[in-house]
């Protein structure tokens, strides 16, 4: 796990301002107030299993409201936190695991200094296995049986650290994590998740490997095929049923990430393009406009 934010060594008042400006505004998009601004600290660690973000964080006591967009957040708190979704209120603590569906903003308040680990899941990734209804999210689930196994698995991922694993192992762990979450949702809803379709297994692997390798500018079709372990012909035949290919899918996901970086930062556009594999600026501008109907600079101007 990589430390992506820490207030260690900062005066408490400066620590909160730093945490609010960096973590709240840019990383996890929340609004917060410390219960004691003179005694504040925070630390956030993160790792990645392809498109799944593994998180571990702790803060001094605080209160606020949050929204994670369309993502789902599986949390395993070690200390108590009160959560409010509309008229539904509950407290999560070390005896619970919670799948947060955060399309709507929710209120939260720590009951003591917060220590929590979590798994941020794109809704579309879990929806490939099972439909996500309201009955499965935003409620504390006692840690026992299936949820107990999921909690232990999440702790193991955090303790091992995704960065210590090979790309193939990260992919395998990602699949197991999603299967366990889908099984938990299925137990709540009475719906059997789709876990064992050979076709879906291959397609999930393709997408997971691509997500895992997006920031590697030398990743190409051949290296993705080598990690997945199936023939390129077989993979592209399955993808053709969805109107795409390995090359097209990799390019689209890289362009999407480039647009996200362009809109959410002030980094040089050419630097972003090179990070995702474009060595010539004119080629990047051409591909970007073909995908989105506007140039990279026009995309930035829309936001700024």
C-alpha positions in Angstrom: 0.0 0.0 0.0 1.3 3.4 -1.0 0.9 6.4 1.3 -0.8 9.0 -0.8 -1.5 11.5 2.0 -0.3 12.1 5.5 -0.4 15.0 7.8 2.5 13.7 9.9 4.7 16.6 11.1 2.2 19.3 10.3 0.6 21.6 12.9 -3.0 20.3 13.5 -4.7 23.4 12.0 -2.5 23.1 8.9 -3.1 19.4 8.8 -6.8 19.8 8.5 -6.5 22.4 5.7 -4.1 20.1 3.8 -6.4 17.1 4.2 -9.5 19.1 3.2 -7.8 20.6 0.1 -6.1 17.4 -1.1 -8.2 14.4 0.2 -11.6 15.9 0.4 -11.6 18.0 -2.7 -9.6 15.9 -5.1 -9.3 12.3 -3.9 -12.6 11.2 -2.2 -14.8 14.3 -2.9 -16.2 15.0 0.6 -17.0 18.0 2.7 -15.8 17.8 6.3 -15.2 19.6 9.5 -12.9 18.5 12.3 -14.5 18.1 15.7 -11.4 19.6 17.2 -9.3 21.6 14.7 -6.5 21.8 17.2 -6.0 18.0 17.3 -6.4 16.8 13.8 -4.4 14.2 11.8 -5.0 12.0 8.8 -3.4 9.3 6.7 -4.5 7.6 3.5 -2.9 4.6 1.8 -4.0 3.1 -1.5 -3.3 0.3 -3.9 -5.0 -1.0 -7.1 -6.4 -4.3 -8.3 -6.9 -3.1 -11.9 -10.0 -0.9 -11.6 -10.6 -1.6 -7.9 -9.0 0.8 -5.5 -7.9 -0.6 -2.2 -8.0 2.0 0.6 -6.8 2.3 4.2 -7.2 5.5 6.1 -7.4 7.0 9.5 -8.4 10.5 10.7 -9.1 12.3 13.9 -12.8 12.8 14.8 -14.7 14.7 12.1 -18.1 15.1 10.5 -19.3 15.9 7.0 -21.1 14.7 3.9 -19.8 12.7 1.0 -20.6 11.5 -2.5 -18.5 9.1 -4.6 -20.5 9.4 -7.8 -21.4 6.1 -9.4 -18.8 4.0 -7.6 -19.6 1.6 -4.8 -17.5 1.6 -1.6 -17.1 -1.5 0.5 -16.0 -0.4 3.9 -14.7 -2.3 6.9 -14.6 0.2 9.8 -12.5 -0.6 12.9 -14.0 2.3 14.8 -17.6 3.6 14.9 -19.0 5.9 12.3 -22.6 7.1 12.1 -24.1 7.3 8.6 -27.3 8.9 7.3 -28.9 8.3 3.9 -32.1 10.3 3.6 -34.3 8.9 6.4 -32.1 5.9 7.0 -29.6 6.2 9.8 -27.3 3.5 11.2 -23.9 3.1 12.9 -21.2 1.0 11.4 -18.3 -0.4 13.6 -15.9 -3.3 13.8 -18.7 -5.8 13.8 -20.1 -4.7 10.5 -19.2 -4.5 6.8 -21.1 -2.0 4.6 -21.5 -1.7 0.8 -22.1 2.0 0.2 -24.0 3.1 -2.8 -23.2 6.7 -3.0 -25.0 8.2 -5.9 -26.7 10.5 -3.4 -24.9 12.5 -0.9 -24.9 11.1 2.7 -24.0 12.5 6.1 -21.3 10.9 8.3 -19.9 11.5 11.7 -17.1 9.6 13.4 -17.8 8.5 17.0 -14.1 8.2 17.7 -10.9 8.6 15.7 -11.6 6.8 12.4 -9.7 3.7 11.3 -11.1 2.1 8.2 -10.2 0.0 5.2 -12.2 -0.2 2.0 -12.6 -1.3 -1.6 -13.8 1.2 -4.2 -15.6 -0.6 -6.9 -16.9 0.7 -10.3 -20.6 0.0 -10.3 -20.3 -1.4 -13.8 -17.7 -4.0 -12.7 -20.0 -5.5 -10.1 -23.1 -5.1 -12.4 -21.4 -7.6 -14.8 -22.0 -10.2 -12.1 -25.2 -9.0 -10.4 -27.8 -6.2 -10.4 -27.3 -3.7 -7.5 -30.5 -2.8 -5.8 -31.3 -0.6 -2.9 -31.8 -3.6 -0.6 -28.1 -4.5 -0.9 -26.5 -1.1 -0.1 -26.2 1.4 2.7 -26.9 -1.0 5.6 -24.6 -2.5 8.2 -24.1 -6.3 7.7 -22.9 -8.4 10.6 -19.5 -10.0 10.0 -20.2 -13.7 10.0 -20.3 -16.5 7.5 -20.0 -15.1 4.0 -19.4 -11.5 5.1 -16.8 -12.7 7.6 -14.9 -14.4 4.7 -15.1 -11.2 2.7 -13.9 -9.1 5.6 -10.9 -11.4 6.2 -10.2 -11.3 2.4 -10.2 -7.5 2.4 -7.9 -7.4 5.4 -5.5 -9.8 3.7 -5.4 -7.7 0.5 -4.6 -4.5 2.5 -1.9 -6.3 4.6 -0.3 -7.9 1.6 -0.4 -4.7 -0.5 -1.5 -5.0 -4.2 1.8 -3.5 -5.4 3.7 -6.5 -4.1 1.7 -8.8 -6.4 2.4 -9.7 -10.0 -0.1 -8.4 -12.7 -1.6 -11.9 -13.1 -2.1 -12.3 -9.3 -3.6 -8.9 -9.0 -6.1 -9.9 -11.7 -6.9 -13.1 -9.9 -7.4 -11.3 -6.6 -9.6 -8.8 -8.3 -11.8 -11.5 -9.7 -12.1 -13.2 -6.3 -12.9 -9.9 -4.6 -15.7 -9.1 -7.0 -17.1 -12.7 -6.8 -17.2 -12.5 -3.0 -19.0 -9.1 -3.1 -21.4 -10.4 -5.7 -22.2 -13.4 -3.6 -22.8 -11.2 -0.6 -25.3 -9.1 -2.7 -26.9 -12.3 -4.0 -27.5 -13.5 -0.4 -29.3 -10.2 0.4 -31.4 -10.1 -2.7 -32.0 -13.8 -3.4 -30.5 -13.4 -6.9 -27.8 -15.8 -8.1 -24.8 -13.9 -9.4 -23.2 -14.8 -12.7 -19.7 -16.0 -11.7 -18.8 -18.9 -13.8 -19.5 -18.1 -17.5 -16.2 -18.9 -19.4 -17.0 -16.1 -21.8 -17.5 -13.6 -19.1 -14.4 -14.7 -17.2 -12.2 -14.0 -20.3 -13.9 -10.6 -21.0 -13.5 -9.6 -17.4 -9.9 -10.5 -17.4 -9.3 -8.4 -20.6 -10.9 -5.4 -19.1 -9.1 -5.8 -15.7 -5.7 -6.2 -17.4 -6.3 -3.2 -19.5 -7.2 -1.1 -16.4 -4.2 -2.4 -14.6 -1.8 -1.5 -17.4 -3.3 1.9 -18.5 -0.5 3.9 -17.0 2.2 1.8 -18.6 2.9 3.6 -21.9 4.6 0.6 -23.5 1.6 -1.8 -22.9 0.3 -3.0 -26.2 -1.9 -5.8 -27.6 0.8 -8.4 -27.3 1.6 -7.7 -23.7 -2.0 -7.8 -22.7 -2.5 -11.1 -24.4 0.6 -12.5 -22.6 -0.8 -11.6 -19.2 -4.3 -12.9 -19.9 -3.1 -16.3 -21.1 -5.6 -16.9 -23.9 -4.9 -16.6 -27.6 -5.3 -13.2 -29.3 -7.7 -14.7 -31.8 -9.9 -16.1 -29.1 -10.0 -12.8 -27.2 -10.7 -10.7 -30.2 -13.4 -13.0 -31.3 -15.2 -12.6 -28.0 -14.7 -8.8 -28.0 -16.0 -8.6 -31.6 -19.4 -9.7 -30.3 -19.4 -6.5 -28.4 -18.1 -4.4 -31.4 -14.6 -3.9 -30.1 -11.1 -5.4 -30.0 -8.1 -5.4 -27.6 -6.5 -2.5 -29.4 -9.7 -0.4 -29.6 -10.6 -1.1 -25.9 -7.1 -0.1 -24.7 -7.2 3.1 -26.8 -10.7 4.1 -25.6 -9.8 3.5 -21.9 -6.5 5.5 -22.3 -8.4 8.3 -23.9 -11.0 8.3 -21.2 -8.2 8.5 -18.6 -6.5 11.3 -20.5 -9.7 13.3 -20.6 -10.2 12.7 -16.8 -6.6 14.0 -16.1 -7.0 17.0 -18.5 -10.3 18.0 -16.8 -9.2 17.4 -13.2 -5.7 18.9 -13.2 -3.6 21.7 -14.7 -0.8 19.3 -15.9 0.6 19.9 -19.4 -1.6 18.1 -22.0 1.5 16.7 -23.8 2.8 15.2 -20.5 -0.6 13.5 -19.9 -0.6 12.2 -23.5 3.0 10.7 -23.1 2.0 9.1 -19.8 -0.6 7.1 -21.7 1.5 6.2 -24.7 1.2 9.0 -27.2 4.6 10.2 -28.3 3.3 12.7 -31.0 1.0 15.5 -29.9 -0.8 15.7 -33.3 -1.7 12.0 -33.1 -3.1 12.4 -29.6 -5.1 15.4 -30.6 -6.5 13.5 -33.7 -7.4 10.4 -31.6 -8.9 12.5 -28.8 -11.1 14.5 -31.2 -12.2 11.3 -33.0 -13.3 9.9 -29.6 -14.9 12.9 -28.0 -15.6 15.4 -30.8 -13.4 18.1 -29.4 -9.7 18.7 -28.9 -7.9 18.2 -25.6 -7.6 22.0 -25.1 -11.3 22.5 -25.8 -12.1 19.8 -23.2 -10.0 21.6 -20.6 -11.7 25.0 -21.4 -15.1 23.4 -20.8 -14.1 22.8 -17.2 -11.9 25.7 -16.5 
